[in-house]
Amino acid sequence: MRCAISSRAGQVLARGYLYIQKEDDGELRLNFESDRGTLIEGGIIEPDGNMNRASQTLMDRFFETWHMSDLTLTAGPRV
C-alpha cells in the first residue's frame, strides 16, 4: 500500500510502501519501505489478523528513526 509519513507540521518525511512480509518461521510482519530504500520493520501480526501490536511497534520505530512524535501515516494511490 502506497503511503506517506508526515510530521505534526505537515512536512512529508518519507514516501513509500506499507507491506506485509512473511518471515522464515511463517509469521507475518508489518513493514514500511521508503522510496529511498530505507526499511523500517514493524511488529508481528497476531494469528487472528489483529494488527494493533504490529502497527504500534512500527510507530515506535518511526519515532526512533525521526525522533518525532505525532507522526501521521497517510495511505492512498496518490501519496
Sequence and secondary structure as in RCSB ss.txt:
>XXXX:A:sequence
MRCAISSRAGQVLARGYLYIQKEDDGELRLNFESDRGTLIEGGIIEPDGNMNRASQTLMDRFFETWHMSDLTLTA
GPRV
>XXXX:A:secstr
 EEEEE TTS EEEEEEEEEEE TTS EEEEEEETTS EEEEEE  TT   HHHHHHHHHHHHHHH  SS EEEE
STT 
